Amino acid sequence: MELNELNQKLKETRDELLGILTALSEEQLSKRKEPNSWNISQVCQHLSKTEELYAIALKKGLQSEEDSFIERTPQWDFLIDRSNKIEAPDIAKPGDEIFEVKEIIEQLTHSRERLSEVLNRVEDPSLLSRRHFVHPVFKEMLLIEWVRSLYLHEQRHLRQIIEIIEGM
């Protein structure tokens, strides 16, 4: 999948997320599916934190001068399947604060701008397929796979948000 196509997937997924968020009340943002699970506000905090961390990882990976020869593709089915529980690294976990829709959208917009800044500075998009960085779950991954995993990660959590809403 090329960078342009991935950017389109990122945009479509984010547009869907924002469409859902703008229809929610403050009370709905604080609802949880289960007592110890994240509420919608926390899911969105996690998404913006993760996106900022991805921007940093991509930036670091692009600073490498060496080509990578990673041939394995991560198991995306694992990421997409919500029955697979994946514990977020501490650095990407949300706080307990409940944000208003406007604040959540600002956080998501800011994190997307940070990601876009990194991706827009890539003069040769083929570098994303030739450089890697270590992912906390999937280990060594080509940078293009980082970008792919970001929209899949957001789709995973979009489904989580829909599950929370449907359970209200």
Secondary structure, DSSP 8 states (H G I E B T S, - for coil): --HHHHHHHHHHHHHHHHHHHTT--HHHHT-BSSTTS-BHHHHHHHHHHHHHHHHHHHHHHHT--S---------HHHHH-TTS-----GGG---S----HHHHHHHHHHHHHHHHHHHHT-S-GGGGGT-EEEETTTEEEEHHHHHHHHHHHHHHHHHHHHHHHHT-
